Amino acid sequence: MNNIRDSISRGKSILVEVLPPRGPNIDKFMKYCLKLKEIGINGLSVTDMPVGRIRVSPWGVSHLLLKEKIDVLMHYTRTNRSMIRHESDLLALSVLGIDNLLVLSGDDPKGGDYPFSTKVEDISIDGLIRLIKFLNEGTDLANNNLNGKTDFFIGAALNPYSHDIEREIEKAKAKVDAGVDFFVTQPIFDTDKFKRFLDRFTPEKPLVVSIATFKTTKQFFRFADVPGIEIPEDYIKMVSERVDDEYTRNYSIERAIRNLSEIRNIISGVYIIGIVKDLEAIRKIKEVMD
């Protein structure tokens, strides 16, 4: 089973981001994930302690989701593992059948539950991608032979809205050279700017575009303040003038569908950010990709 890999290759992937629970009771989490399976999404993207807040480790819930025949794209973060832990964890993921990875640096722990926790800088993002590709060939960076080959499918982040476009393009090219299989963008709110970025850089790898919807105005403005997120002024103006939760929800769904429809033919899939658990919105977005 690899619905994610197949659907990305066909240009029709629908992924939904989910956050593991904050404690050991996973009942509500699993019920929600099973509802998403019923909708017909291709897979769930399982986060790894976003904004430095402690949650159940993504490999734990990813393993349980696979048992329910739900394919997963697991976030795999760079800065909370030493070099030897990277290799050991990657081999364990392969043993558990968790083969789709979104390789990220990870959020700074200083903003999370344990601000005294330290980041680990043993390896760069492109170095980590290269390590994973070595494992796929049956060896590692230290030139040790393994007793088999892994089969990882590797995604990496791409930010078309970076304030330093040249630097972003350089980083993307380094990821391509290291062997990345596909990219997942930051949330797209401005399709014109997205298209202009692609005019300057075509990754030559499948491109999955993130989109976001909101249930409340408070959620919208909290998300708008996240570093690296760029929301057009007209979008902010529309929400600011009404300050109405129902309007914000409906407008955000309408805007997401409109944006997705405009770029549908140049992307390989959609990645729905897990801000809210809005099954109706996910169904509507899925219709655009079908």
C-alpha positions as CSV (number, residue, x, y, z in Angstrom):
1,M,0.0,0.0,0.0
2,N,1.4,3.4,-1.0
3,N,-1.5,5.6,-2.0
4,I,0.5,8.7,-1.4
5,R,3.4,7.8,-3.7
6,D,1.0,6.6,-6.4
7,S,-1.4,9.6,-6.2
8,I,1.5,12.1,-6.3
9,S,2.9,10.4,-9.4
10,R,-0.6,10.7,-11.0
11,G,-0.9,14.3,-10.0
12,K,-4.1,13.7,-8.0
13,S,-2.9,13.5,-4.4
14,I,-5.0,14.7,-1.5
15,L,-3.2,14.8,1.9
16,V,-4.6,16.0,5.2
17,E,-2.4,17.1,8.0
18,V,-3.1,15.7,11.5
19,L,-1.7,16.5,14.9
20,P,-1.0,13.6,17.2
21,P,-2.8,13.9,20.6
22,R,-1.3,15.6,23.6
23,G,-1.6,12.5,25.8
24,P,-1.9,8.7,25.7
25,N,-5.7,8.7,24.9
26,I,-5.8,8.4,21.1
27,D,-9.5,7.6,20.7
28,K,-10.7,10.9,19.3
29,F,-7.6,11.2,17.1
30,M,-8.2,7.7,15.5
31,K,-12.0,8.4,15.1
32,Y,-11.2,11.6,13.2
33,C,-8.6,9.9,11.0
34,L,-11.1,7.1,10.2
35,K,-13.6,9.7,9.1
36,L,-11.0,11.2,6.8
37,K,-10.4,7.7,5.3
38,E,-14.1,7.5,4.6
39,I,-14.0,10.8,2.6
40,G,-11.4,9.2,0.3
41,I,-8.2,11.1,1.0
42,N,-5.0,9.5,-0.2
43,G,-3.1,9.8,3.1
44,L,-2.6,11.7,6.3
45,S,0.5,13.8,7.1
46,V,1.5,13.3,10.7
47,T,3.2,16.2,12.4
48,D,6.2,16.1,14.7
49,M,5.7,18.4,17.7
50,P,4.8,21.6,15.9
51,V,5.8,24.9,17.6
52,G,7.8,22.8,20.1
53,R,4.8,21.5,22.0
54,I,4.9,17.9,23.2
55,R,2.7,15.4,21.5
56,V,2.7,11.7,20.9
57,S,5.6,10.8,18.7
58,P,4.5,10.7,15.0
59,W,5.9,7.3,14.4
60,G,3.7,5.8,17.1
61,V,0.4,7.1,15.6
62,S,1.7,6.5,12.0
63,H,2.2,2.8,12.8
64,L,-1.4,2.6,14.1
65,L,-2.8,4.4,11.1
66,L,-1.0,2.0,8.7
67,K,-2.7,-0.9,10.6
68,E,-6.0,0.8,9.7
69,K,-5.0,0.8,6.0
70,I,-4.4,4.6,6.0
71,D,-1.3,5.7,4.2
72,V,0.9,8.2,6.0
73,L,3.4,11.0,5.2
74,M,5.3,11.3,8.5
75,H,7.1,14.6,9.4
76,Y,10.7,13.7,10.1
77,T,12.5,16.6,11.8
78,R,16.3,17.2,11.8
79,T,17.1,19.2,14.9
80,N,15.9,17.0,17.7
81,R,18.1,14.0,16.8
82,S,21.8,13.3,16.9
83,M,23.5,11.8,13.9
84,I,23.5,8.2,15.2
85,R,19.8,8.6,16.3
86,H,18.9,9.7,12.8
87,E,20.1,6.5,11.3
88,S,18.7,4.3,14.0
89,D,15.3,6.0,13.8
90,L,15.2,5.8,10.0
91,L,15.9,2.1,10.0
92,A,13.1,1.6,12.7
93,L,10.7,3.5,10.5
94,S,11.5,1.3,7.6
95,V,10.9,-1.8,9.7
96,L,7.5,-0.4,10.7
97,G,6.6,0.3,7.1
98,I,6.6,4.1,7.4
99,D,8.2,4.9,4.0
100,N,6.8,8.3,3.2
101,L,8.7,11.1,4.9
102,L,8.4,14.9,4.9
103,V,11.9,16.0,5.9
104,L,11.9,19.3,7.9
105,S,14.2,21.1,10.2
106,G,11.6,21.2,13.0
107,D,10.4,24.1,15.1
108,D,12.6,25.8,17.6
109,P,12.0,24.3,21.1
110,K,12.5,27.7,22.7
111,G,8.9,28.6,21.7
112,G,7.4,25.3,23.1
113,D,6.8,23.4,26.3
114,Y,10.5,23.1,27.3
115,P,12.3,26.3,26.1
116,F,15.6,25.1,27.8
117,S,15.7,22.1,25.4
118,T,18.4,22.3,22.8
119,K,18.5,22.0,19.0
120,V,20.8,19.5,17.4
121,E,22.8,20.5,14.3
122,D,24.6,17.3,13.4
123,I,23.4,17.4,9.8
124,S,21.8,19.7,7.2
125,I,18.5,19.2,5.4
126,D,20.2,18.2,2.2
127,G,22.7,16.1,4.1
128,L,19.7,14.3,5.8
129,I,18.1,13.7,2.4
130,R,21.4,12.3,1.1
131,L,21.6,10.0,4.1
132,I,18.1,8.6,3.5
133,K,19.0,8.0,-0.2
134,F,22.1,6.1,0.9
135,L,19.9,3.9,3.1
136,N,17.7,3.3,0.1
137,E,20.8,1.9,-1.6
138,G,21.7,-0.4,1.3
139,T,24.5,1.7,2.9
140,D,25.0,4.7,5.1
141,L,27.1,7.9,5.1
142,A,29.9,6.1,7.0
143,N,30.0,3.5,4.1
144,N,28.7,0.7,6.3
145,N,26.7,-1.9,4.4
146,L,23.2,-2.7,5.7
147,N,21.5,-6.1,5.5
148,G,18.9,-4.7,3.1
149,K,17.6,-1.6,1.5
150,T,15.0,0.9,2.7
151,D,12.4,2.3,0.4
152,F,11.8,5.9,1.5
153,F,9.9,8.4,-0.6
154,I,11.2,11.8,0.5
155,G,9.4,15.1,0.5
156,A,10.9,18.5,1.5
157,A,9.6,22.0,2.1
158,L,9.5,24.8,-0.5
159,N,8.5,28.4,0.2
160,P,7.5,30.3,-2.9
161,Y,6.9,33.4,-0.7
162,S,10.3,33.6,0.8
163,H,11.6,37.2,1.2
164,D,14.9,35.9,-0.2
165,I,13.8,34.1,-3.4
166,E,17.4,33.5,-4.6
167,R,18.3,31.8,-1.3
168,E,15.1,29.7,-1.4
169,I,15.9,28.6,-5.0
170,E,19.5,27.6,-3.9
171,K,18.1,25.5,-1.0
172,A,15.6,23.8,-3.3
173,K,18.3,23.0,-5.9
174,A,20.4,21.5,-3.1
175,K,17.5,19.3,-2.0
176,V,17.0,18.2,-5.6
177,D,20.7,17.4,-5.9
178,A,20.5,15.4,-2.7
179,G,17.7,13.3,-4.1
180,V,14.4,14.7,-2.8
181,D,11.4,13.0,-4.5
182,F,8.8,15.8,-4.2
183,F,8.1,19.2,-2.6
184,V,5.4,20.5,-0.3
185,T,4.9,24.2,-0.4
186,Q,4.1,26.7,2.4
187,P,0.3,27.5,2.3
188,I,-0.7,29.2,-1.0
189,F,-2.9,32.3,-0.6
190,D,-1.7,34.2,-3.7
191,T,-1.7,32.2,-6.9
192,D,-0.1,35.1,-9.0
193,K,2.9,35.2,-6.8
194,F,3.1,31.4,-6.8
195,K,3.1,31.4,-10.6
196,R,5.8,34.1,-10.7
197,F,8.0,31.9,-8.5
198,L,7.6,28.9,-10.8
199,D,8.5,31.2,-13.7
200,R,11.9,31.6,-12.0
201,F,12.3,28.1,-10.7
202,T,10.8,24.8,-11.9
203,P,11.7,22.1,-9.4
204,E,11.4,19.3,-11.9
205,K,9.9,17.3,-9.1
206,P,6.3,16.8,-8.2
207,L,4.8,19.8,-6.4
208,V,2.2,19.4,-3.7
209,V,0.6,22.7,-2.7
210,S,-0.5,23.5,0.9
211,I,-3.8,25.3,1.5
212,A,-5.6,26.3,4.7
213,T,-9.1,27.1,5.8
214,F,-10.3,28.6,9.1
215,K,-13.3,28.1,11.4
216,T,-12.9,31.4,13.3
217,T,-11.5,34.9,12.8
218,K,-9.2,34.3,15.7
219,Q,-7.6,31.3,14.1
220,F,-7.1,33.3,10.9
221,F,-5.2,36.1,12.5
222,R,-3.2,33.8,14.7
223,F,-2.1,31.9,11.6
224,A,-1.4,35.2,9.7
225,D,1.2,36.0,12.4
226,V,3.2,32.8,11.9
227,P,6.7,33.6,10.5
228,G,7.0,32.6,6.8
229,I,3.2,32.9,6.1
230,E,2.2,35.6,3.6
231,I,-1.5,36.4,3.2
232,P,-2.6,39.0,0.6
233,E,-3.9,42.3,1.8
234,D,-7.2,41.9,0.2
235,Y,-7.8,38.6,2.0
236,I,-6.9,40.2,5.4
237,K,-9.2,43.2,4.5
238,M,-12.1,41.0,3.7
239,V,-11.8,39.2,7.0
240,S,-11.1,42.3,9.0
241,E,-14.2,44.2,7.8
242,R,-16.6,41.4,8.9
243,V,-15.0,39.9,12.0
244,D,-17.6,37.1,11.8
245,D,-16.6,33.5,12.3
246,E,-19.1,32.1,9.9
247,Y,-18.1,34.6,7.2
248,T,-14.4,33.8,7.8
249,R,-15.0,30.1,7.5
250,N,-17.0,30.3,4.3
251,Y,-14.7,32.9,2.7
252,S,-11.6,30.8,3.5
253,I,-13.1,27.7,1.9
254,E,-14.2,29.7,-1.1
255,R,-10.8,31.3,-1.5
256,A,-8.9,28.0,-1.0
257,I,-11.1,26.3,-3.7
258,R,-10.7,29.3,-6.1
259,N,-6.9,29.2,-5.6
260,L,-6.7,25.5,-6.1
261,S,-8.8,25.6,-9.2
262,E,-6.4,28.2,-10.7
263,I,-3.3,26.1,-10.3
264,R,-4.8,22.6,-10.5
265,N,-3.2,21.7,-13.8
266,I,0.4,22.6,-12.7
267,I,0.6,20.8,-9.3
268,S,0.7,17.1,-8.2
269,G,-1.5,17.4,-5.2
270,V,-2.9,19.3,-2.3
271,Y,-1.9,19.3,1.3
272,I,-4.6,20.5,3.6
273,I,-3.1,22.2,6.7
274,G,-4.5,20.8,10.0
275,I,-5.6,24.0,11.6
276,V,-9.2,22.9,11.9
277,K,-11.1,19.6,11.7
278,D,-13.6,20.6,9.0
279,L,-14.8,17.5,7.2
280,E,-17.1,19.5,4.9
281,A,-14.3,21.8,3.8
282,I,-12.1,18.8,3.1
283,R,-14.9,17.2,1.0
284,K,-15.2,20.4,-1.1
285,I,-11.5,20.6,-1.6
286,K,-11.4,17.0,-2.6
287,E,-13.9,17.6,-5.4
288,V,-11.5,20.0,-7.1
289,M,-8.8,17.3,-7.3
290,D,-11.1,14.5,-8.4
